[in-house]
Amino acid sequence: MKKPIITILSVLLLASFALAAEVKIPIDEGGKVANPPESLQLEYKYKVGEYRRYDMLILGKGSVQLPGQKEKSKLETSSDLTFAQHVEAYVPKDGIWRMEWDMIKGVLNLPEFGDITLTIPSLQFEMDRYGKISKVTGFEDLAVTPGLPKQDSMAKTLGQLTSLGFPKKELKVGDTWDQEFKIEIKDQDPVVMKTTSKLLGYEVMDKADCAIIQTTYETPFKLADKPKAADEPKVAGDADKPEEKPTVLVGTEKGDFVMHFAYTEGRIVRTEGTSEITADLEGKKISAVETPIPKDASPEAAAELKAEEEQAKHDVSIKYTMTSVYNPKMPESAVERP
């Protein structure tokens, strides 16, 4: 029996959430930095034993129509997540921190089903001061939600995306830099994500002088149903049936995120943005859809109608809006006892 391909897509989307946007989490915004630097080397700063907590909200809205469905299904989700980053050790000769990344709370709400608890095993990795991730472990027994397939190869994905990487040089306002991640998903072709980041300027947020960094990306992907295992039991009559072709979904994910990075403290204060996914069954011709726009429609309303028109063309069209905010208050249950 085939597993719905949307299951695979959902796992890929979870990986992109770690970048984590218009969902508003309260935070103190303070305005202009008094003496912004002319140039700046961005780098992370930690202390051994330190914990950093990030609260994340994710809203998803869109539609899905896959084989067997006669019409599109609306998709609306909201997720409330809390992550804790723990600095376990520092290795001076290699210039790296040994880190642990835990999701200490994860609740996904689907209007039709209510709340679903999300679970992700603890992730261990090494990171240098520029945000480069290496030696990721901990995803051998991944179970995002009950019934989802194991995806141990997501380790590299979430490991690379838990922090934005910085170039090893001083930056001025307007400077840009590129990064490339190879996302490996079991039984799928690798997905290459290329990001472009730009230093937009400086701003005080939550009483910290912050660098404002915008990161954008556009990533094509191709996902297929898991191939039938050679040792899978055969059902009577299977030999008479024509060979079933795998269902292949071809699409693109686009993202636009803005990070506030407290450069003196060396930590992320806030990240917000959107991620949009559109995809279609391979070989399908995209049908044209036209939505009349009233003459008296405001520019905002016209843009929304245009977006809905584009969304209606595709088998899968989902937009996620995300916000991740640093929270200095760590839950006692999440912190190790001495």
C-alpha positions in Angstrom: 0.0 0.0 0.0 1.4 3.4 -1.0 2.0 6.0 1.6 0.6 9.5 0.6 3.4 11.5 -0.9 2.3 14.5 1.2 3.8 12.7 4.2 7.2 12.9 2.6 6.6 16.6 1.7 5.6 17.3 5.3 8.9 15.9 6.6 10.9 18.1 4.2 8.9 21.2 5.4 9.7 20.4 9.0 13.4 20.7 8.1 12.8 24.2 6.6 11.1 25.3 9.8 14.4 25.4 11.6 15.3 28.5 9.7 12.5 30.0 11.3 8.1 34.7 11.0 4.0 37.7 10.5 2.9 35.6 13.5 3.6 38.0 16.3 5.4 37.0 19.5 5.7 39.9 21.9 9.2 41.5 22.0 10.6 44.8 22.9 11.6 46.8 19.8 13.8 49.8 20.6 14.7 51.6 17.4 18.0 52.8 16.0 21.4 51.7 17.2 23.3 54.6 18.8 26.7 54.0 17.2 26.4 51.4 14.4 29.7 49.8 13.3 31.1 50.7 9.9 32.0 47.1 9.4 31.3 44.0 11.4 32.5 40.3 11.7 29.4 38.3 12.6 30.0 35.4 14.8 28.3 33.3 17.5 29.4 33.4 21.1 28.6 30.8 23.8 29.6 29.8 27.3 29.9 26.1 28.2 26.8 24.9 30.1 24.7 27.8 28.6 21.1 27.1 27.5 19.3 29.2 24.9 15.5 28.9 24.5 13.6 29.8 21.3 9.8 29.9 21.1 8.4 29.4 17.6 5.0 29.9 16.0 4.1 28.5 12.6 0.9 29.1 10.6 0.3 27.1 7.5 -2.5 27.7 4.9 -3.0 26.3 1.5 -4.5 23.4 -0.5 -3.6 19.9 -1.6 -5.0 17.6 -4.3 -3.2 14.3 -4.9 -4.1 11.0 -6.7 -7.4 9.6 -5.5 -8.7 13.0 -4.5 -11.6 14.4 -6.6 -11.2 17.9 -5.4 -8.7 20.0 -3.4 -8.5 19.8 0.3 -7.9 22.9 2.3 -5.0 22.8 4.7 -4.7 25.0 7.7 -2.3 24.3 10.5 -0.8 26.1 13.5 2.2 24.9 15.4 3.6 26.0 18.8 7.1 24.9 19.4 9.8 25.5 22.0 13.5 24.6 21.3 16.4 24.5 23.8 20.0 24.8 22.7 22.6 23.5 25.2 26.3 24.2 25.0 27.9 21.0 26.3 31.6 21.6 25.6 34.2 23.7 23.8 37.2 22.2 21.9 39.8 25.0 21.7 42.2 23.2 19.2 39.3 22.8 16.7 37.6 26.0 17.6 34.2 24.3 17.9 31.4 24.0 20.4 29.7 20.7 21.1 26.0 21.4 21.1 22.7 19.8 21.9 19.4 20.9 20.3 16.1 19.7 21.9 12.5 20.4 21.1 11.0 20.6 24.6 7.5 21.4 23.4 5.8 20.7 20.1 2.1 21.0 19.4 0.6 20.9 15.9 -3.1 22.0 15.6 -5.3 20.8 12.7 -8.8 22.3 12.8 -10.4 18.9 11.9 -8.3 16.8 14.3 -7.3 19.1 17.2 -3.9 19.1 18.8 -1.2 16.6 17.8 2.0 16.2 19.9 5.2 16.5 17.8 8.3 14.7 19.0 11.9 15.0 17.7 14.9 13.2 19.3 17.7 15.3 20.8 20.1 16.5 18.1 23.9 16.6 18.8 26.3 18.5 16.6 29.4 20.6 16.5 29.5 24.2 15.4 32.2 26.8 14.9 31.8 30.5 15.6 30.7 31.3 12.0 27.8 28.8 12.3 29.3 25.9 10.3 27.7 22.7 11.4 29.5 19.3 11.5 29.2 15.8 13.1 25.4 15.7 13.4 23.9 12.8 15.3 20.6 11.9 17.0 18.1 11.4 14.2 18.5 7.6 14.0 15.0 7.1 15.5 13.1 10.1 14.2 9.4 10.0 14.6 7.9 13.3 13.9 4.3 12.2 14.5 2.7 8.7 14.9 2.7 6.9 11.6 5.3 9.0 9.7 8.2 7.0 8.1 11.6 7.1 9.8 13.8 9.8 8.2 17.3 9.4 9.8 18.9 11.2 6.9 17.2 14.4 8.0 20.0 14.8 10.6 22.1 16.8 8.1 19.2 18.9 7.1 18.1 20.2 10.6 21.7 20.3 11.7 22.7 22.8 9.0 19.6 24.9 9.5 19.7 25.4 13.3 21.9 28.5 12.7 22.6 30.9 9.8 26.2 30.7 8.6 28.4 33.8 8.4 31.3 34.6 6.1 34.8 34.8 7.6 35.2 38.4 6.9 33.9 41.8 8.0 30.7 43.0 6.4 29.3 46.4 5.6 25.7 47.3 5.2 24.6 46.1 1.8 27.1 43.2 1.6 25.8 39.8 0.6 26.9 36.2 0.9 25.7 32.8 -0.4 25.4 29.4 1.3 24.6 25.9 0.0 23.0 23.0 1.9 22.5 19.5 0.6 19.3 18.1 2.0 19.3 14.3 1.9 16.0 12.4 2.3 15.9 8.7 2.4 14.7 7.1 -0.9 14.7 10.5 -2.6 17.0 12.5 -4.8 19.1 14.9 -2.8 17.7 18.5 -2.6 20.2 21.3 -2.9 19.2 24.5 -1.1 21.0 27.7 -2.0 20.5 30.8 0.1 21.5 34.4 -0.3 21.9 36.6 2.7 22.3 40.4 3.0 23.2 42.7 5.8 20.4 45.3 5.7 21.4 47.5 8.6 21.2 47.8 12.4 18.4 48.1 14.9 17.8 47.7 18.7 15.5 44.8 19.6 14.8 43.5 23.1 17.4 46.0 24.4 20.2 44.5 22.3 22.0 46.1 19.3 21.2 43.9 16.4 22.4 43.3 12.8 19.4 42.9 10.5 20.0 40.1 8.0 17.7 39.0 5.2 18.0 35.5 3.8 16.1 34.3 0.6 16.1 31.1 -1.3 14.3 29.3 -4.1 14.8 25.5 -4.1 13.4 23.0 -6.7 12.6 19.5 -5.4 11.3 16.2 -6.7 9.7 13.7 -4.4 8.6 10.1 -5.2 6.7 7.4 -3.4 8.9 5.0 -1.6 9.7 2.1 -3.9 8.2 -1.3 -3.1 10.7 -3.5 -1.2 11.9 -6.6 -2.9 11.0 -8.7 0.1 7.5 -7.2 0.6 4.8 -9.9 0.6 2.9 -10.2 -2.6 -0.9 -10.1 -2.6 -2.8 -12.6 -4.7 -3.5 -11.3 -8.1 -0.6 -8.8 -8.1 1.2 -10.7 -10.9 -1.8 -10.0 -13.3 -1.7 -6.2 -12.6 0.3 -3.8 -14.7 3.4 -2.4 -12.9 2.3 0.6 -10.8 4.3 3.7 -11.6 5.5 5.7 -8.6 3.8 9.0 -7.9 6.3 11.8 -8.4 5.7 15.3 -7.1 7.8 18.1 -8.7 7.8 21.6 -7.2 9.6 24.6 -5.7 10.0 26.0 -2.2 10.7 29.8 -1.8 11.7 31.4 1.4 12.2 35.0 2.7 13.4 35.5 6.3 14.7 38.4 8.3 17.0 37.7 11.4 17.9 40.1 14.2 21.3 39.1 15.5 22.7 40.6 18.7 26.3 40.9 17.5 27.8 41.8 20.9 26.2 38.8 22.6 26.6 36.6 19.6 23.1 35.2 19.6 19.9 35.3 17.5 17.2 37.5 19.0 14.4 36.9 16.4 13.9 35.3 13.0 10.7 35.8 11.0 9.6 35.2 7.5 7.6 33.1 5.1 8.1 29.9 3.1 5.9 29.0 0.1 5.7 25.6 -1.5 4.0 24.8 -4.9 4.2 21.4 -6.5 2.4 19.3 -9.2 2.3 15.7 -10.2 5.0 15.0 -12.7 3.8 15.2 -16.3 0.7 17.1 -15.4 -0.1 20.2 -17.5 -0.7 23.2 -15.2 -4.2 24.6 -16.0 -4.8 28.3 -16.2 -7.0 29.9 -13.6 -8.3 33.4 -13.8 -9.8 35.3 -10.9 -11.6 38.5 -11.7 -10.2 41.4 -9.7 -12.8 44.1 -8.8 -11.9 47.6 -10.1 -12.3 49.1 -6.7 -10.1 46.5 -5.0 -7.2 47.9 -2.9 -3.6 47.0 -3.9 -3.5 44.6 -0.9 -6.8 42.9 -1.9 -5.7 42.6 -5.5 -2.4 41.1 -4.5 -4.2 38.5 -2.3 -6.6 37.6 -5.1 -3.7 37.2 -7.5 -1.9 34.9 -5.0 -5.0 32.8 -4.7 -5.2 32.6 -8.5 -1.6 31.3 -8.6 -2.3 28.9 -5.8 -5.3 27.3 -7.5 -3.1 26.2 -10.5 -1.1 23.7 -8.5 -1.8 20.3 -6.9 0.0 21.4 -3.7 0.2 25.1 -2.7 1.0 26.0 0.9 2.3 29.1 2.6 3.9 29.0 6.0 4.4 32.1 8.1 6.9 31.7 11.0 8.3 33.5 14.0 11.1 32.3 16.2 12.1 34.5 19.3 14.8 34.1 21.9 13.3 33.6 25.4 15.8 34.1 28.4 13.5 32.1 30.7 14.4 28.4 30.5 11.8 25.9 31.9 13.3 24.3 35.0 12.3 20.8 33.6 14.5 21.4 30.5 17.7 22.2 32.4 20.2 19.6 33.6 20.8 19.4 37.4 24.5 19.8 38.5 
